[in-house]
Amino acid sequence: MDEVVPRPLVKSEISSEGQVILLKPKFRNPWLRRHLEPRMRHPYYRITLDEIGTAFWQLMDGQTDALKIAEKMEVELGEKIHPTYERLGLFLRMLKNSNFIDW
């Protein structure tokens, strides 16, 4: 995770329970997005993150590297996040492969 600076590629919102909800557009094609999304009731896929994912998403600012974010999360969440680096490495790969983040 060293020198990896994650930055979000999708919009997000906070649920009433305090969890982050990622909003991924249903269409990538610009023409479809421009013409179909305004007519759709739900133009986004809504992915709700758990406590650890929410903490990570809120700490990610596009400038802080993943190692520093992991250290902050370890202080905030303690034993809940152990093994920290393995869990966050897997989470980052999942987000990257799903085009939710880039670095």
C-alpha positions in Angstrom: 0.0 0.0 0.0 3.0 2.3 0.2 2.9 5.3 -2.1 -0.7 4.5 -3.2 -2.9 7.6 -3.0 -6.5 6.6 -3.6 -9.0 9.0 -5.0 -12.7 8.5 -5.4 -14.2 8.2 -8.9 -17.9 8.0 -7.9 -20.2 10.2 -5.9 -21.2 9.2 -2.4 -23.8 10.2 0.2 -24.3 9.4 3.9 -27.2 7.3 5.1 -29.4 8.2 8.1 -27.4 5.5 10.0 -24.1 7.3 9.2 -22.9 4.8 6.5 -21.4 5.9 3.2 -23.4 4.9 0.1 -21.5 4.9 -3.1 -23.4 6.1 -6.2 -22.2 4.3 -9.4 -23.9 5.4 -12.6 -25.8 2.7 -14.4 -24.5 3.8 -17.8 -20.9 4.7 -18.9 -21.8 5.7 -22.4 -22.1 9.6 -22.4 -25.0 9.5 -24.9 -27.0 7.0 -22.7 -26.2 9.0 -19.6 -27.4 12.3 -21.1 -30.6 10.9 -22.6 -31.7 8.1 -20.3 -30.5 9.0 -16.8 -32.8 12.1 -16.5 -35.8 9.8 -17.2 -34.8 7.1 -14.8 -36.1 6.9 -11.3 -32.8 5.5 -10.0 -29.9 6.4 -12.3 -27.3 5.0 -9.9 -26.4 1.7 -8.3 -26.3 2.3 -4.6 -23.6 0.4 -2.7 -23.7 0.7 1.1 -20.3 0.3 2.9 -19.9 -1.2 6.3 -18.3 0.5 9.3 -14.7 -0.1 8.1 -15.5 0.8 4.5 -17.2 4.0 5.6 -14.3 5.0 7.8 -11.9 4.5 4.9 -14.1 6.4 2.4 -14.4 9.3 4.8 -10.6 9.5 5.3 -9.8 9.2 1.6 -9.2 12.8 0.3 -7.1 12.1 -2.8 -3.9 13.4 -1.2 -3.3 11.0 1.7 -1.6 7.7 0.9 -3.2 4.4 1.9 -0.6 3.6 4.5 -1.4 6.8 6.5 -5.1 6.1 6.1 -4.5 2.6 7.5 -2.7 4.0 10.5 -5.5 6.4 11.2 -8.1 3.7 10.9 -6.1 1.4 13.3 -6.2 4.2 15.9 -9.9 4.8 15.3 -11.2 1.3 15.1 -8.6 -0.7 17.1 -9.1 -4.5 17.1 -12.1 -4.3 14.7 -9.9 -3.8 11.7 -7.1 -6.4 12.4 -5.3 -7.6 10.3 -5.3 -3.9 9.1 -3.1 -4.0 6.0 -4.4 -7.2 4.6 -8.0 -6.1 5.0 -7.4 -2.7 3.5 -5.3 -4.1 0.7 -8.1 -6.4 -0.3 -10.7 -3.6 0.0 -8.6 -1.2 -2.1 -8.2 -3.9 -4.9 -12.0 -4.5 -4.8 -12.7 -0.7 -5.1 -10.1 -0.3 -7.9 -11.4 -3.3 -9.9 -15.0 -2.0 -9.6 -13.9 1.5 -10.8 -14.9 3.2 -7.5 -11.4 4.6 -7.0 -8.2 5.2 -8.8 -4.6 6.1 -7.8 
